[in-house]
Amino acid sequence: MKIYSGDTWTLEELQEQVADAGRRSLVVPAADSRKAVLEAFGEVLDFPEHYGVNLDALNDSLHDFADSISDNGNPPVTVLWLVAAPFRSDRSFGIMCEILQDAERYAGKDLAVTAILL
């Protein structure tokens, strides 16, 4: 997982880099609370209706999402997660980073995550 400051790279610049690498980009918008961040991931990554909007469900759904990339022959995906300043002080931020890193390891080259700190 890469982490960048929003002062260093703009979202548009990162999206261009992702496209130039032959990958699709999906943007998870900024949110201030754990629940709102989890909901944003579920919406952007099109998690199933039964997605539980909790950290365990995020972990499980990311693995399923990673499987769907390779199973369907889709191009690799880079998730660009916009991280609001208030959420970075939440204990969940570190846990979510670990979950996202685990999903990257599981998916190999099919899934990459970049956090953009706002």
C-alpha positions in Angstrom: 0.0 0.0 0.0 1.3 3.4 -0.9 0.5 6.5 1.1 0.8 10.0 -0.4 0.1 13.5 0.8 -2.6 15.3 -1.2 -0.1 18.1 -1.3 2.3 16.0 -3.3 0.1 14.4 -5.9 -3.4 15.4 -7.1 -6.0 12.8 -7.6 -5.9 13.5 -11.3 -2.2 13.0 -11.5 -2.5 9.7 -9.7 -5.3 8.6 -12.0 -3.2 9.4 -15.0 -0.3 7.3 -13.6 -2.7 4.4 -13.0 -4.1 4.6 -16.5 -0.6 4.8 -18.0 0.3 1.5 -16.2 -2.7 -0.2 -17.8 -4.8 -0.4 -14.7 -8.3 0.7 -13.8 -8.7 3.2 -10.9 -11.5 3.3 -8.4 -11.8 6.3 -6.1 -13.1 5.9 -2.6 -14.2 9.3 -1.4 -13.1 10.9 1.9 -15.3 10.3 5.0 -14.8 11.3 8.6 -16.1 8.2 10.4 -15.3 4.5 10.3 -18.8 3.7 9.3 -18.8 6.2 6.5 -15.5 5.0 5.2 -16.7 1.4 5.3 -19.8 2.4 3.5 -17.8 4.2 0.8 -15.6 1.2 0.2 -18.8 -1.0 -0.1 -20.4 1.4 -2.7 -17.3 2.0 -4.8 -16.2 -1.6 -4.9 -19.8 -2.8 -5.4 -19.8 -5.1 -2.4 -22.8 -7.4 -2.1 -26.0 -6.3 -0.5 -25.2 -8.5 2.6 -21.9 -6.5 3.2 -21.9 -6.0 7.0 -20.2 -2.6 7.1 -17.6 -3.6 9.7 -13.9 -4.4 9.6 -14.4 -8.2 9.3 -16.8 -7.7 6.4 -14.4 -5.3 4.7 -11.6 -8.0 4.9 -13.9 -10.7 3.5 -15.3 -8.5 0.8 -11.9 -7.3 -0.4 -10.8 -10.9 -0.9 -13.9 -11.6 -2.9 -13.4 -8.4 -4.9 -9.8 -9.5 -5.6 -11.0 -12.9 -6.8 -13.5 -11.2 -9.1 -10.8 -9.2 -10.8 -8.8 -12.2 -11.9 -11.7 -14.6 -12.4 -13.4 -12.2 -14.9 -10.2 -11.4 -16.8 -10.5 -7.7 -15.9 -7.5 -5.4 -15.9 -5.8 -4.9 -12.6 -7.3 -2.3 -10.2 -5.7 0.5 -8.2 -8.0 1.8 -5.4 -7.3 5.5 -4.7 -8.6 6.1 -1.2 -9.0 9.7 -0.2 -8.4 9.8 3.6 -9.9 12.7 5.5 -7.7 14.2 8.2 -10.2 13.5 11.0 -10.3 9.8 10.2 -6.6 9.4 10.4 -6.7 10.0 14.1 -9.3 7.2 14.5 -7.9 3.9 15.7 -9.7 2.2 12.8 -7.4 3.9 10.3 -4.4 1.7 11.1 -6.6 -1.4 11.2 -8.0 -0.6 7.8 -4.5 0.0 6.4 -3.6 -3.5 7.6 -6.7 -5.0 6.0 -6.0 -3.2 2.7 -2.3 -4.4 2.8 -3.5 -8.0 3.4 -5.9 -7.7 0.4 -3.0 -6.5 -1.8 -0.9 -9.5 -0.8 -3.8 -11.8 -1.4 -4.5 -10.4 -4.9 -0.9 -10.1 -6.1 -0.7 -7.7 -9.0 -4.4 -7.5 -9.5 -5.1 -5.1 -6.7 -3.1 -2.1 -5.4 -4.2 0.5 -2.9 -3.0 4.1 -2.6 -4.1 6.2 0.3 -4.1 10.0 -0.4 -3.9 11.9 2.9 -6.0 15.1 2.7 
